[in-house]
């Protein structure tokens, strides 16, 4: 009985954590910020490029970014 009560009390917390994880992954503004960080962190490496967010077109549900030609990482792992 005690175990059942503990599980029932933990469920709202578990759902809230799951919700936060999903919401943060679907907010494309976070993805835009991550791309900016990647570009900054790799700015000294001429052969490493990431798309750049196009600022007027970044919102929680929309992300427009530049197109970067390149080679997929999976090609290096073969």
C-alpha positions as CSV (number, residue, x, y, z in Angstrom):
1,X,0.0,0.0,0.0
2,X,2.8,2.5,0.9
3,X,4.6,1.7,-2.3
4,X,1.4,2.5,-4.3
5,X,1.0,5.8,-2.6
6,X,4.6,6.8,-3.2
7,X,4.3,5.9,-6.9
8,X,1.1,7.9,-7.2
9,X,2.8,10.9,-5.6
10,X,5.8,10.7,-7.9
11,X,3.8,10.5,-11.1
12,X,3.0,14.3,-11.4
13,X,6.7,15.1,-10.9
14,X,7.7,12.5,-13.5
15,X,5.2,13.9,-16.0
16,X,6.4,17.4,-15.3
17,X,10.0,16.5,-16.0
18,X,9.0,14.7,-19.2
19,X,7.0,17.7,-20.3
20,X,9.9,20.1,-19.7
21,X,12.2,17.8,-21.8
22,X,9.7,17.7,-24.6
23,X,8.9,21.4,-24.6
24,X,12.6,22.4,-24.6
25,X,13.2,20.1,-27.6
26,X,10.3,21.6,-29.5
27,X,11.2,25.2,-28.9
28,X,13.2,26.1,-32.0
29,X,14.6,29.2,-30.4
30,X,16.7,26.9,-28.2
31,X,18.0,25.2,-31.4
32,X,18.9,28.6,-32.8
33,X,20.8,29.5,-29.7
34,X,22.7,26.2,-29.8
35,X,23.6,26.8,-33.5
36,X,25.0,30.2,-32.5
37,X,27.1,28.6,-29.7
38,X,28.4,25.9,-32.1
39,X,29.4,28.5,-34.6
40,X,31.2,30.5,-31.9
41,X,32.9,27.5,-30.4
42,X,34.2,26.3,-33.8
43,X,34.9,29.7,-35.4
44,X,38.7,29.0,-35.4
45,X,38.2,25.8,-37.5
46,X,37.7,26.8,-41.1
47,X,36.5,23.3,-42.1
48,X,33.7,23.0,-39.5
49,X,30.5,24.8,-40.4
50,X,27.0,24.9,-38.9
51,X,23.9,26.6,-40.3
52,X,23.3,30.1,-39.1
53,X,19.8,31.1,-37.9
54,X,18.2,33.9,-40.0
55,X,17.2,36.1,-37.1
56,X,13.9,37.6,-38.3
57,X,12.7,34.0,-38.9
58,X,13.4,32.4,-35.5
59,X,10.4,31.7,-33.2
60,X,9.4,28.9,-30.9
61,X,7.7,27.0,-33.8
62,X,9.8,28.3,-36.8
63,X,13.5,28.2,-37.5
64,X,14.9,29.4,-40.8
65,X,18.7,28.8,-41.2
66,X,21.3,29.0,-43.9
67,X,22.2,26.0,-46.1
68,X,25.7,24.7,-45.6
69,X,27.2,22.3,-48.1
70,X,29.3,19.6,-46.6
71,X,30.1,16.0,-45.9
72,X,28.0,14.0,-43.4
73,X,29.8,12.9,-40.2
74,X,28.6,9.3,-41.0
75,X,30.9,9.3,-44.1
76,X,33.9,9.8,-41.8
77,X,32.8,7.0,-39.5
78,X,32.8,4.3,-42.2
